[in-house]
Every structure is written in structure tokens, then in C-alpha cells.
Amino acid sequence: MLAADGTPLKQSLARSLRNQKLRALALIAPLLLFVLVSFVVPIGQMLFKSVENDIVAETLPRTVVALQDWDASNGELPDEPVFAAFTADMVEAVAAKQHTRLGTRLNYEETGMSSLFRKSGRQIRRLDPVEDAPFKEKLIDIDEDWGKIETWATIQTHSVRLTNGYFLNAVDMQRTPEGAQAQPEDRQILVKLFVRTLMMSLAITASCILLGYPIAWIIANNPARIGNLLLILVLLPFWTSLLVRTSAWIVMLQQQGVVNEILVWLNVIADDARLVMIRNEIGTIVAMTHILLPFMILPMYSVMQTIQPSYLRAAKSLGATNFTAFWRGYFPLTVPGIGAGSILVFILAIGYYITPEIVGGTKGIFISNRIAFHISSSLNWGLAAALASILLAAVLILYWAYDKIVGIDNVKLG
């Protein structure tokens, strides 16, 4: 069968469909390019920092090559060629003002390396890489740490361009010349933070479901005039600054705050036994439940308002009790809204850091607070990227598990 232009009909239809797809792609191409440039590429570059480690090899190229044949396990310091190569590299690094950055990088792995490079750089820059040889004794005289095997082992261990060291640090381990080893017990905090973040995010999601479900039901099953008023009250917190809402909970929950004052006034608790509800897990869960509750109510409400009241009446007419009609007839229809709200709340909760930082104290902070600390304060972007990568992987795994158990196709926003 031929088309009007004489080409086979199947070929003509295929060309027409291809042209339509190309026109559709041309329409969304600017948006795709914008998302790629402003979102995907920056995130990819940040996540790549979790394995990037070229500062040692670029700053000390001769030293890295010279250390390749040195074995730290033999208990002897490197030979003179390593010290000579290191001196030549350091003279150039000090001139380029790169030695402090190198010291900062190695200080993430071995405490004291930053001050060692900074102090030694002032004296090494006076050395001539050719005329002042040999350098082994001179460097040890500058700082006795250059006479320690551990110093050179740290440089050798972390001289690779791609490293798993940041990921090991993110799970309370460290890269050493002997391989991966556990961090000292007093530095093992990150795995606990991951577990705390996961458990508290689940607790916040559960509390939002318990509080949001009856509110969404009331809004959906009342006349439009009352329902709209209640919906405005749900949306009202969005018109208030997040910082203001979080700070308000400090006033509410502190030991001299509103909640404790009311409980003392009602003789529920004694004045000398006020509840500690701030700077801990309780304060974080309460404050974040309040902040994220609208994200649970709105999806559930949008699904509930599509459920016809006649369904319950039909179930009761067939002999079902009020509870049976609700549990077996109404509740299953609202599961898609619960699923959508749970995904929204959980993903938002697991990445929150402002509210836990303000009301959580040391016991209620999340792993996201640690990521923010390493980005803005310690400037350990590699560890921050590794923590973020693990957090992202955990969310994707949970999302996959949710899809297998519940089915993402059953999630609806209305």
C-alpha cells in the first residue's frame, strides 16, 4: 500500500511519527538543557568529589613517584631520593601557595598534618633543591615528624587520584597502609547519625500519617465552606518563615516554655520535674512533624475528596459495621494518598538540617547537619559528597523497596 506521494505507507507513517517526536523534543529541549546545566551537572560534579583525590599527586608529583617503591611495613624511613623529591616539590608548592591546601587535605586523615606542612613550608622554601642536598637530616631538623614513618605512610596512602577513603570515613572507617580499618571508638559517629536520621525520619512520617489522616478526612467530608476554611488553616504555616516556626517551638518546648507551664499549672507534673523536650529527639520530631504535616495532609485530602460517600452507605447497607465499612471499604481507597504523602514527607525529612540544627541539639541532629558542617565549616567536601552519596543511595533503595511492596503506580496526588 502506497501513500499519496508514492512511498510505502508503513515508511510514511514511521517518518511522520519520527518528525512528531523531533518537534516535541525541540519544544522541551531548552528545559532539558536548563535542567542538565543547572541541576544534573553540578550535582554530578559534587558527587564526584567523593572519590576525587588528585591534590597530593598534583602538588607532590616527584614524591609520589619516589614513594612507589617504598614499603612502610619494613619499619624504615624512605631513602634520601624521597626526601630530595619532596623538598623539590615543596619548594614549588610553597611558591604557588599550595602546601597549605595539601596539609588541610591530609589533616582529614591524620591530625597534625596541616600544621606540619604550614610550619615546615616557611623553612623549606629557603632550601635549594640542588645545592643544599642531602635533605633527610635537614627535614628532620625542621620538624621531627618528618622522621616518623607514619607521616610518609600517610602521604603514600593518600596519593592515589581516585580514592575510597572518603566513603570509608563516611562509615566510620579509614584508609591505612594496612588497608581499611575501623576509626578509633571516640570518632565513630557517622553510622549512628545515619541510623538516627533513618529512624527519626520514619517516626516523623508515621506521626504525620497519624495526625494528618483525621484532619484530611474532616476537610474532605465537611461542606465546602467549612472544608475551605480548614484547608486555609492547614496552608497557613506556609505563609510563615521556616525559621520563625522553628524558633517558636523552642519557646513552646523549653523547660520554662508554654507546654511545661501549662502542665505545671494543671498539676500534671511538678515544678521541679519539668519535661526536657528540646535539644533532643523529641524536639526534632515535634517541630518537624508540625512543619511537614501539610505535605501529608494535602495528598491525602486530594484523594479523599474523590471518594464518593455512597461507598460507605453501600457497605453499611450490606451489613458492615462502621469500622468494617471504613477499614475494608474506605481506607484502601486512601492508600494512594498516604503513599504520596509518605514519600514527600520522608524524603523531605531525611534531608532536613535547619530544624534539627536549631531544636535538636547534639542528640537530635541528622546526617544532613554533618554534611552542611563539612561543606561550610571544615571544608571537607570529599567527605560531604560521600555522605550525600550514601544518603542518596539509601533514599533510592527505600524508594525501590516501596515500589516493590506498594507499587509506585498506586501513588496518587488526586
SULVEN-V138602 format. One record per residue. N is the residue number from 0. BURIAL is 1 if it has 9 or more other C-alpha atoms within 8 Angstrom, else 0. D_LAST is the distance of its C-alpha to the last C-alpha in Angstrom with 1 decimal. Layout:
n:N burial:BURIAL d_last:D_LAST
n:N burial:BURIAL d_last:D_LAST
//
This chain:
n:0 burial:0 d_last:45.7
n:1 burial:0 d_last:46.0
n:2 burial:1 d_last:43.9
n:3 burial:0 d_last:45.5
n:4 burial:0 d_last:46.8
n:5 burial:0 d_last:48.5
n:6 burial:1 d_last:46.3
n:7 burial:1 d_last:44.8
n:8 burial:1 d_last:41.6
n:9 burial:0 d_last:39.8
n:10 burial:0 d_last:40.9
n:11 burial:1 d_last:39.9
n:12 burial:0 d_last:36.3
n:13 burial:0 d_last:36.0
n:14 burial:0 d_last:37.3
n:15 burial:0 d_last:35.0
n:16 burial:0 d_last:31.9
n:17 burial:0 d_last:33.4
n:18 burial:0 d_last:33.9
n:19 burial:0 d_last:30.3
n:20 burial:0 d_last:29.1
n:21 burial:0 d_last:31.6
n:22 burial:0 d_last:30.6
n:23 burial:0 d_last:26.9
n:24 burial:0 d_last:28.2
n:25 burial:0 d_last:30.4
n:26 burial:0 d_last:27.6
n:27 burial:0 d_last:25.6
n:28 burial:0 d_last:28.8
n:29 burial:0 d_last:29.2
n:30 burial:0 d_last:25.8
n:31 burial:0 d_last:26.7
n:32 burial:0 d_last:30.1
n:33 burial:1 d_last:28.8
n:34 burial:1 d_last:26.5
n:35 burial:1 d_last:29.4
n:36 burial:1 d_last:32.0
n:37 burial:0 d_last:30.2
n:38 burial:1 d_last:28.0
n:39 burial:1 d_last:29.0
n:40 burial:1 d_last:32.8
n:41 burial:1 d_last:33.1
n:42 burial:0 d_last:31.1
n:43 burial:0 d_last:33.2
n:44 burial:0 d_last:36.4
n:45 burial:1 d_last:35.5
n:46 burial:1 d_last:34.8
n:47 burial:1 d_last:38.0
n:48 burial:1 d_last:40.0
n:49 burial:1 d_last:39.3
n:50 burial:1 d_last:42.0
n:51 burial:1 d_last:44.0
n:52 burial:1 d_last:47.4
n:53 burial:1 d_last:49.9
n:54 burial:1 d_last:51.4
n:55 burial:1 d_last:54.2
n:56 burial:1 d_last:55.2
n:57 burial:0 d_last:55.2
n:58 burial:1 d_last:57.1
n:59 burial:1 d_last:59.6
n:60 burial:1 d_last:60.0
n:61 burial:1 d_last:63.6
n:62 burial:1 d_last:63.0
n:63 burial:1 d_last:60.2
n:64 burial:0 d_last:62.5
n:65 burial:1 d_last:65.4
n:66 burial:1 d_last:63.4
n:67 burial:0 d_last:62.3
n:68 burial:0 d_last:65.5
n:69 burial:0 d_last:65.7
n:70 burial:0 d_last:64.9
n:71 burial:1 d_last:64.0
n:72 burial:0 d_last:64.7
n:73 burial:0 d_last:68.5
n:74 burial:0 d_last:68.8
n:75 burial:0 d_last:70.5
n:76 burial:1 d_last:69.5
n:77 burial:1 d_last:68.9
n:78 burial:0 d_last:72.0
n:79 burial:1 d_last:73.3
n:80 burial:0 d_last:71.5
n:81 burial:1 d_last:68.1
n:82 burial:1 d_last:69.4
n:83 burial:1 d_last:70.8
n:84 burial:1 d_last:67.6
n:85 burial:1 d_last:65.6
n:86 burial:1 d_last:68.0
n:87 burial:1 d_last:67.7
n:88 burial:1 d_last:63.9
n:89 burial:1 d_last:63.9
n:90 burial:1 d_last:66.3
n:91 burial:0 d_last:64.0
n:92 burial:1 d_last:60.9
n:93 burial:1 d_last:62.5
n:94 burial:0 d_last:63.5
n:95 burial:0 d_last:60.0
n:96 burial:0 d_last:58.7
n:97 burial:1 d_last:56.5
n:98 burial:1 d_last:58.1
n:99 burial:1 d_last:56.1
n:100 burial:0 d_last:52.8
n:101 burial:1 d_last:54.2
n:102 burial:1 d_last:55.3
n:103 burial:1 d_last:51.9
n:104 burial:1 d_last:50.3
n:105 burial:1 d_last:52.8
n:106 burial:1 d_last:52.5
n:107 burial:0 d_last:49.0
n:108 burial:0 d_last:50.8
n:109 burial:0 d_last:54.2
n:110 burial:0 d_last:54.7
n:111 burial:0 d_last:57.6
n:112 burial:1 d_last:57.3
n:113 burial:1 d_last:56.1
n:114 burial:0 d_last:59.2
n:115 burial:1 d_last:61.4
n:116 burial:1 d_last:60.5
n:117 burial:1 d_last:60.6
n:118 burial:0 d_last:64.1
n:119 burial:1 d_last:65.6
n:120 burial:1 d_last:64.5
n:121 burial:1 d_last:66.8
n:122 burial:1 d_last:69.9
n:123 burial:1 d_last:68.9
n:124 burial:1 d_last:68.7
n:125 burial:0 d_last:72.4
n:126 burial:1 d_last:73.2
n:127 burial:0 d_last:74.4
n:128 burial:1 d_last:72.8
n:129 burial:0 d_last:76.1
n:130 burial:0 d_last:79.0
n:131 burial:0 d_last:77.8
n:132 burial:0 d_last:77.4
n:133 burial:0 d_last:77.2
n:134 burial:1 d_last:74.0
n:135 burial:1 d_last:73.4
n:136 burial:0 d_last:75.6
n:137 burial:0 d_last:74.7
n:138 burial:1 d_last:70.9
n:139 burial:1 d_last:71.7
n:140 burial:0 d_last:73.9
n:141 burial:0 d_last:71.1
n:142 burial:1 d_last:68.8
n:143 burial:1 d_last:69.5
n:144 burial:0 d_last:65.9
n:145 burial:1 d_last:66.9
n:146 burial:1 d_last:69.2
n:147 burial:1 d_last:66.5
n:148 burial:1 d_last:65.1
n:149 burial:0 d_last:61.6
n:150 burial:1 d_last:61.4
n:151 burial:1 d_last:62.1
n:152 burial:1 d_last:60.0
n:153 burial:1 d_last:57.0
n:154 burial:1 d_last:57.6
n:155 burial:1 d_last:58.1
n:156 burial:1 d_last:55.1
n:157 burial:1 d_last:52.7
n:158 burial:1 d_last:54.2
n:159 burial:1 d_last:51.9
n:160 burial:1 d_last:49.6
n:161 burial:0 d_last:46.6
n:162 burial:1 d_last:46.3
n:163 burial:1 d_last:44.3
n:164 burial:1 d_last:45.7
n:165 burial:1 d_last:42.6
n:166 burial:1 d_last:40.5
n:167 burial:1 d_last:43.3
n:168 burial:1 d_last:43.4
n:169 burial:1 d_last:39.6
n:170 burial:0 d_last:40.2
n:171 burial:1 d_last:43.4
n:172 burial:1 d_last:45.8
n:173 burial:1 d_last:48.1
n:174 burial:1 d_last:49.9
n:175 burial:1 d_last:53.6
n:176 burial:0 d_last:56.7
n:177 burial:0 d_last:56.6
n:178 burial:0 d_last:52.9
n:179 burial:1 d_last:49.7
n:180 burial:1 d_last:50.5
n:181 burial:0 d_last:48.7
n:182 burial:1 d_last:48.8
n:183 burial:0 d_last:51.1
n:184 burial:0 d_last:49.6
n:185 burial:0 d_last:49.4
n:186 burial:0 d_last:47.1
n:187 burial:1 d_last:44.6
n:188 burial:0 d_last:41.6
n:189 burial:1 d_last:38.8
n:190 burial:1 d_last:37.9
n:191 burial:0 d_last:37.7
n:192 burial:1 d_last:35.4
n:193 burial:1 d_last:33.1
n:194 burial:0 d_last:33.0
n:195 burial:1 d_last:32.5
n:196 burial:1 d_last:29.6
n:197 burial:1 d_last:27.9
n:198 burial:0 d_last:28.6
n:199 burial:1 d_last:27.8
n:200 burial:1 d_last:24.4
n:201 burial:1 d_last:23.6
n:202 burial:1 d_last:25.0
n:203 burial:1 d_last:22.9
n:204 burial:1 d_last:19.7
n:205 burial:0 d_last:20.9
n:206 burial:1 d_last:21.9
n:207 burial:1 d_last:18.6
n:208 burial:1 d_last:17.0
n:209 burial:0 d_last:19.8
n:210 burial:1 d_last:19.7
n:211 burial:1 d_last:16.0
n:212 burial:1 d_last:15.0
n:213 burial:0 d_last:17.3
n:214 burial:1 d_last:16.5
n:215 burial:1 d_last:12.8
n:216 burial:1 d_last:14.1
n:217 burial:1 d_last:16.6
n:218 burial:1 d_last:14.5
n:219 burial:1 d_last:12.1
n:220 burial:0 d_last:15.3
n:221 burial:0 d_last:17.7
n:222 burial:0 d_last:18.7
n:223 burial:0 d_last:17.1
n:224 burial:0 d_last:20.2
n:225 burial:1 d_last:20.1
n:226 burial:1 d_last:16.4
n:227 burial:1 d_last:16.6
n:228 burial:0 d_last:19.7
n:229 burial:1 d_last:18.3
n:230 burial:1 d_last:15.4
n:231 burial:0 d_last:18.2
n:232 burial:0 d_last:20.1
n:233 burial:0 d_last:17.4
n:234 burial:1 d_last:17.3
n:235 burial:0 d_last:21.1
n:236 burial:1 d_last:22.0
n:237 burial:0 d_last:20.5
n:238 burial:0 d_last:23.4
n:239 burial:0 d_last:26.0
n:240 burial:0 d_last:27.5
n:241 burial:0 d_last:26.7
n:242 burial:0 d_last:30.4
n:243 burial:0 d_last:31.0
n:244 burial:1 d_last:28.3
n:245 burial:1 d_last:29.9
n:246 burial:1 d_last:33.3
n:247 burial:0 d_last:32.6
n:248 burial:1 d_last:31.9
n:249 burial:1 d_last:35.4
n:250 burial:1 d_last:36.8
n:251 burial:1 d_last:34.9
n:252 burial:1 d_last:35.7
n:253 burial:1 d_last:39.1
n:254 burial:1 d_last:42.1
n:255 burial:0 d_last:43.2
n:256 burial:1 d_last:39.7
n:257 burial:1 d_last:38.0
n:258 burial:1 d_last:36.7
n:259 burial:1 d_last:40.1
n:260 burial:1 d_last:41.9
n:261 burial:0 d_last:40.0
n:262 burial:1 d_last:40.6
n:263 burial:1 d_last:44.3
n:264 burial:0 d_last:44.5
n:265 burial:0 d_last:43.1
n:266 burial:0 d_last:45.6
n:267 burial:0 d_last:42.9
n:268 burial:1 d_last:44.4
n:269 burial:0 d_last:47.8
n:270 burial:0 d_last:48.4
n:271 burial:0 d_last:49.8
n:272 burial:0 d_last:46.9
n:273 burial:1 d_last:44.0
n:274 burial:0 d_last:40.8
n:275 burial:0 d_last:40.2
n:276 burial:1 d_last:36.5
n:277 burial:1 d_last:36.7
n:278 burial:1 d_last:37.7
n:279 burial:1 d_last:36.3
n:280 burial:1 d_last:33.3
n:281 burial:1 d_last:32.5
n:282 burial:1 d_last:32.3
n:283 burial:1 d_last:30.0
n:284 burial:1 d_last:27.6
n:285 burial:1 d_last:27.6
n:286 burial:1 d_last:27.3
n:287 burial:1 d_last:24.5
n:288 burial:1 d_last:22.5
n:289 burial:0 d_last:22.7
n:290 burial:1 d_last:21.8
n:291 burial:1 d_last:18.8
n:292 burial:1 d_last:17.4
n:293 burial:1 d_last:15.1
n:294 burial:1 d_last:13.4
n:295 burial:1 d_last:12.8
n:296 burial:1 d_last:12.0
n:297 burial:1 d_last:9.3
n:298 burial:1 d_last:6.8
n:299 burial:1 d_last:8.1
n:300 burial:1 d_last:8.1
n:301 burial:1 d_last:4.6
n:302 burial:1 d_last:4.6
n:303 burial:1 d_last:8.2
n:304 burial:1 d_last:8.3
n:305 burial:0 d_last:7.4
n:306 burial:1 d_last:10.3
n:307 burial:0 d_last:13.6
n:308 burial:0 d_last:16.5
n:309 burial:0 d_last:18.8
n:310 burial:1 d_last:17.8
n:311 burial:1 d_last:19.5
n:312 burial:0 d_last:22.4
n:313 burial:0 d_last:22.9
n:314 burial:1 d_last:23.2
n:315 burial:1 d_last:25.7
n:316 burial:0 d_last:27.6
n:317 burial:0 d_last:28.2
n:318 burial:0 d_last:29.8
n:319 burial:1 d_last:27.1
n:320 burial:0 d_last:27.6
n:321 burial:0 d_last:25.0
n:322 burial:0 d_last:24.5
n:323 burial:1 d_last:24.4
n:324 burial:1 d_last:21.9
n:325 burial:1 d_last:19.6
n:326 burial:1 d_last:20.3
n:327 burial:0 d_last:20.4
n:328 burial:1 d_last:18.1
n:329 burial:1 d_last:15.4
n:330 burial:1 d_last:15.2
n:331 burial:0 d_last:14.7
n:332 burial:1 d_last:11.5
n:333 burial:1 d_last:10.1
n:334 burial:1 d_last:11.6
n:335 burial:1 d_last:8.8
n:336 burial:1 d_last:7.4
n:337 burial:1 d_last:11.2
n:338 burial:1 d_last:11.8
n:339 burial:1 d_last:9.7
n:340 burial:1 d_last:11.3
n:341 burial:1 d_last:14.6
n:342 burial:0 d_last:14.8
n:343 burial:1 d_last:14.3
n:344 burial:1 d_last:16.8
n:345 burial:1 d_last:19.2
n:346 burial:1 d_last:19.7
n:347 burial:1 d_last:20.1
n:348 burial:1 d_last:22.5
n:349 burial:1 d_last:24.6
n:350 burial:0 d_last:25.5
n:351 burial:1 d_last:26.1
n:352 burial:1 d_last:29.7
n:353 burial:0 d_last:30.3
n:354 burial:1 d_last:29.4
n:355 burial:1 d_last:31.2
n:356 burial:1 d_last:34.1
n:357 burial:1 d_last:34.6
n:358 burial:1 d_last:34.0
n:359 burial:1 d_last:34.4
n:360 burial:1 d_last:38.1
n:361 burial:0 d_last:39.5
n:362 burial:0 d_last:37.8
n:363 burial:1 d_last:34.2
n:364 burial:1 d_last:33.9
n:365 burial:1 d_last:31.7
n:366 burial:1 d_last:32.8
n:367 burial:1 d_last:31.2
n:368 burial:1 d_last:33.8
n:369 burial:1 d_last:36.4
n:370 burial:1 d_last:35.0
n:371 burial:1 d_last:35.2
n:372 burial:1 d_last:38.7
n:373 burial:1 d_last:39.9
n:374 burial:1 d_last:38.5
n:375 burial:0 d_last:39.9
n:376 burial:0 d_last:42.8
n:377 burial:0 d_last:44.4
n:378 burial:0 d_last:43.4
n:379 burial:1 d_last:43.1
n:380 burial:1 d_last:40.4
n:381 burial:1 d_last:41.1
n:382 burial:1 d_last:40.2
n:383 burial:1 d_last:37.2
n:384 burial:1 d_last:36.0
n:385 burial:1 d_last:36.8
n:386 burial:1 d_last:34.8
n:387 burial:1 d_last:31.8
n:388 burial:1 d_last:32.1
n:389 burial:0 d_last:32.2
n:390 burial:0 d_last:29.2
n:391 burial:0 d_last:27.3
n:392 burial:0 d_last:28.6
n:393 burial:0 d_last:27.6
n:394 burial:1 d_last:23.9
n:395 burial:0 d_last:23.9
n:396 burial:0 d_last:25.6
n:397 burial:0 d_last:23.2
n:398 burial:0 d_last:20.3
n:399 burial:0 d_last:22.2
n:400 burial:0 d_last:23.0
n:401 burial:1 d_last:19.3
n:402 burial:1 d_last:18.6
n:403 burial:0 d_last:21.7
n:404 burial:0 d_last:21.0
n:405 burial:0 d_last:17.3
n:406 burial:1 d_last:16.3
n:407 burial:0 d_last:14.2
n:408 burial:0 d_last:12.8
n:409 burial:1 d_last:11.2
n:410 burial:1 d_last:9.2
n:411 burial:1 d_last:5.5
n:412 burial:1 d_last:3.8
n:413 burial:0 d_last:0.0
//
